């Protein structure tokens, strides 16, 4: 390959993918930490899940402000500061002895830092560096979460079993520290920094004006404008259910649920890693499909399949040879395949300029849902000694969501038809 012909956008994409893999490893860690923390300190799953909930909600709430900060001060500086904070929070988590220690380190510090290294980072990079193939590229970036699970979870589970849970934090911190020089050397804020235009853009097109003003106000202003649109609320509601049923419920509680059914933690982590493999395929394919098909219909299929999979999960635990692997494949293909069509619908609704920040607000709702799923799942398990009610409730919500996503963009389509 002649590297002179390679657009620098692909290098930026590779660096972003690497950073998001490392951050995904951190976000996946609670699934293998719940049981050892429960055993060592005697904390209930509801208590531990509360710290995870704080983490997930802050992770989401930081999104729109992170997008605004990236617009104002640059992607590279924002990512570097976030990596330092994230590594510090993960290292501090190794010293926890009380619940408030866990809340401070994992809930507060890791939650804030990981919120800057999430889907909003991917959406900002894609909107800034790519004019063509945005759906496909967003699918690749989003799949980094699955790859992070694939790379880290089996290793983390093995460390918990053979070296103790504190070695998990050391391993994750080491990966984050390794990412810092990579970002410093290779990540760039704009195509113009290397004398280029975005990939696929017209070379004669004028560059977008620099974003000025207070990042906090820019984030709030984008929310104010988006809140007037019905599509924003429909997209937010769908992503609330998405977060509740992925990062929140399954991502946090599937491994402990497997442990309840006599499945060793390493084997259960392998199940999540398998889901990661198939999500890498499903999310990348979803990006490709989003460039070619109606994203509303794609969301209908994704939420419908997810709902059916969750309704099947209680039965799958009774068939660990075939049932659980089947669930892992089905749910893995669908894990975050919702992101590329949601990004596309957000851009259609608010325009490319505000899309990263507005998508950040939608991700914030996603993480509020994740927090509800994490805390709700832990509470249900503590009260009922079983997760069955949690799986059935989540599956039913997904089926309901599959119906209302078809109304996204409907008002815009009707308005266009009327005016013509």
Secondary structure, DSSP 8 states (H G I E B T S, - for coil): --GGGS-HHHHHHHHHHHHHHHHHHHHHTHHHHHHHHHHHH---HHHHHHHHHHHHHHHHHHHHHHHHHHHHH-HHHHHHHHHHHHHHHHHHHTT--SHHHHIIIIIIIHHHHHHHSSHHHHHHHHHHHBSSSHHHHHHHHHTHHHHHHHHHHHHHHHHHHHT-THHHHHHHHHHHHHHHHHHHHH--S-GGGGT---BT--TTS-------S-HHHHHHHHHHHHTT-HHHHHHHHHHHHHHIIIIITHHHHHHHHHHHTT--HHHHHHHHHHHHHHHHHHHHHHHHHHTTS-HHHHHHHHHHHHHHHHHHHHHHTT-TTTHHHHHHHHHHHHSSTHHHHHHHHHHHHH-HHHHHHHHHHHHHHHHHHHHHHHHHHHHHHHHHS-SHHHHHHHHHHHHHHHHHGGGTTHHHHHHHHHH-
